[in-house]
Amino acid sequence: MPVYLDHAATTPMRPEAIAAFADAMGVVGNPSSIHSQGQQAKRMLEEAREAVAATLGCDPIEVVFTSGGTESINLAVKGLYWARNAQARRPRILVPGGEHHATTDTIEWLERAEDARAEWLDLDAEGRIVTAPIAAPDETALLTFLAVNNEVGTIQPVVDLAAPAREAGVPVHVDAVSAYGHLPIDFAALGVDALSVSAHKIGGPVGIGALVLSRTSTVVPLIHGGGQQRQVRSGTQDVAAAVSFAVAARAAEAERAAEAARLGVLRDRLIAGVRSAVPEAVLSGPEPASGERVASNAHFVFPGAQGDSLLFLLDMAGLSVSTGSACTAGIPEPSQVLLAMGRSELDARSALRFTLGRTSTEADVAALLDALPAAYAQAARAGHAERASRLA
């Protein structure tokens, strides 16, 4: 059986979420219809919204279902930007380096199309966001950042990062896609305006996520039509996906603490094993003992070897791993996270991410440690091929 160590990209659907999805697919009715079958679908949808809200510490009305994390981030970043610029020119967007492409590509689009001005916050050598007091708040549209870095697993202090912006009246969006299911999330206590999550990261279906949007926050919608969700997102809502999402959310939250402890043990064994098997390997991000690294993540630079070469060699040995985010159209490129952390482009091309999940076992870690030394030796012999960088 192949060994799957890429749970941060997507994690297997939970059997109970699959069963709930299949059952709900048999229900006929548009939740916006007023007849009894439509109202039955509406009841199922709103019960799902309540269940997801309970796992995020927010009110059900604050949960806006979307097609996934990318749409949620786009809706938050573009929507907040447009709303903040409706009455006065506020071009600045505060954003750390090394964010997910769903954020960086959205901001780069706003720079081209709307004359936005990104101000990139620094990361330290372990991926922590380095902040300064909010300057010129009257010119600032929003602050956006990851709760957990999707590549190197660094946990950010969301409350502390959001507080200066909140005090300055600047809206805050948090990308919690990589935190959901791993860390407790209490939207009401975070002091932020918007928060993005995705179902397929917690064992739900691909194709549904949520933007948690505070009752008091305003965004301009991306999609116009029937205004089904608070006039924020239009379109017939996917009842079956929402029901399945809710089942996965309840299960993930119920086992979150115990699973974090179990995965932390596996992660520590994996990190120690990689350091022993390949002494040249360098861990990216905080040490596990710091408590600043999510329990599911181990990220290494393998000097002298290309990450994509290592990935393919491990794939041939039956192991699925990643060179970083899976959201770059399948094109290997230097890790923008490592570059933002001050690492060289060679290092940024030499990275592998190993991420654990609900189905991960000690045998999976052992299989990786068995296969890794030979794969590294072969990849190191091949070295780094010259290629043009998208970042050039």
Buried (B, 14 or more C-beta within 10 A) or exposed (E): EEBBBBBBBBBBBBEBBBEBBEEBBEEEBBBBBEEEEBEBBBEBBBBBBBBBBBBBBBBBBBBBBBBBBBBBBBBBBBBBBBBBBEEEEBBBBBBBBBBBBBBBBBBEBBBEEBEBBBEBBBBEEBBBBEBEEBEEBEEBBBBBBBBBBBBBBBBBEBEEBBBBBBEBEBBBBBBBBBBBBBBEBEBEEBBBBBBBBBBBBBBBBBBBBBBBBBEEBBBBBBBEEEEBBBEBBBBEBBBBBBBBBBBBBBBBBEEBEEBBEBBBEBBBBBBEBBBEBBEBBBBBBBEBEEEBBBBBBBBBBBBBBBBBBBBBBBEEBEBBBBBBBBBBEEEBBBBBBBBBBEBEBEBBBBBBBBBBBBEBEEEBBBBBBEBBEEBBEEBBEEEBEEEEEEEE
